[in-house]
Every structure is written in structure tokens, then in C-alpha cells.
Amino acid sequence: TAFLHGVLKERVLMEQPEGYIKKGKEDMVCLLRKSLYGLKQSPREWNYRFHTFMVKQGYLRSEYDPCVYLKGSEVRNMVYLLLYVDDML
């Protein structure tokens, strides 16, 4: 899923998950390198990655709505991309 591909820009540590705790190392933590569901950073990282891709493709983000991207210079040849994300499980 999209939220599992975000690269974290800050250091995020988590407790070892149940079933993966090593004997003698119960107090150690895991360093996350990618975003996960449930992290506050996940939606932001996903949006940053998507926005970066769109800009590389020549789109501009609308000044009025951050979910709208535009490409082209003439009204007749303009491409409008509307972004909608439904994260319902």
C-alpha cells in the first residue's frame, strides 16, 4: 500500500513487536526506515512523495486546493488531476 513506501526524514524508534523479541535484548528498540500505518508521519511522507513525482512530471499544485494539480498553459489543452485518497479499511 501507499503508506508503506514513504521514506522517513526523522528518526523514529519503536518497541520490538511481540513474537520478535530476542532473549537478553528485551529492552532494545527498532529503528524504522520506512513509514508504517499508524504513524503520524505516514500520510505526510506519502503526500510528499506523490507531490515530488507530480512536479517531476511537469504538474503544478493549485494555489487554492492542494489536492488539484494542473499541467498545460492553454485552457483547451489543460490537464486537471484531482487527488482523492480513501484510507478506509
C-alpha positions in Angstrom: 0.0 0.0 0.0 1.0 3.6 -0.4 1.7 4.3 3.2 4.4 1.6 3.3 6.6 3.3 0.8 7.2 6.7 2.5 10.8 7.4 3.5 11.1 8.9 7.0 13.1 12.1 7.3 13.3 11.9 11.1 14.4 9.2 13.5 11.5 7.0 14.7 12.0 4.2 17.2 9.5 1.6 18.2 9.3 -1.3 20.7 10.1 -4.7 19.4 6.9 -6.4 18.1 5.5 -9.4 20.0 7.0 -12.6 18.8 10.2 -11.0 17.6 11.7 -10.1 21.0 15.1 -11.7 21.5 16.1 -13.2 24.8 18.5 -10.9 26.6 17.6 -8.0 24.4 14.1 -7.2 25.7 15.0 -3.5 26.3 16.2 -2.9 22.7 14.1 -0.9 20.2 13.8 -1.0 16.4 14.7 1.9 14.1 12.1 2.4 11.4 13.4 3.2 7.9 10.1 3.3 6.1 6.7 4.6 7.3 4.0 2.3 8.6 0.3 2.5 9.2 -0.5 4.3 12.4 2.4 6.7 12.3 1.6 10.3 12.3 4.3 10.8 9.7 2.9 8.3 7.2 0.3 10.5 5.4 2.7 13.4 5.3 5.5 11.3 3.8 3.2 9.7 1.2 1.9 13.2 0.2 5.5 14.5 -0.1 6.5 11.6 -2.3 3.4 12.0 -4.5 3.9 15.8 -4.8 7.5 15.3 -5.8 6.6 12.8 -8.5 3.9 15.2 -9.9 6.3 18.1 -10.0 8.8 16.0 -11.9 6.1 15.2 -14.4 5.5 18.9 -15.1 2.4 19.4 -13.0 1.8 22.4 -10.7 -0.2 22.2 -7.5 -3.1 24.6 -7.3 -2.8 27.6 -5.1 -6.4 27.2 -4.0 -6.7 23.4 -3.4 -3.7 21.2 -2.5 -5.5 18.2 -4.0 -5.6 19.7 -7.5 -2.7 19.5 -9.9 -2.6 21.4 -13.3 -0.5 20.8 -16.4 -0.5 22.9 -19.6 -0.7 26.6 -20.5 -3.9 26.9 -22.5 -7.4 26.3 -21.2 -8.2 23.9 -24.1 -5.1 21.8 -23.5 -5.0 21.9 -19.7 -4.8 18.7 -17.7 -6.5 18.7 -14.3 -5.6 16.0 -11.9 -7.8 15.7 -8.8 -6.3 13.7 -5.9 -8.6 11.7 -3.6 -7.3 9.3 -1.0 -9.7 6.9 0.8 -7.8 5.2 3.6 -10.8 3.2 4.8 -10.1 -0.4 5.6 
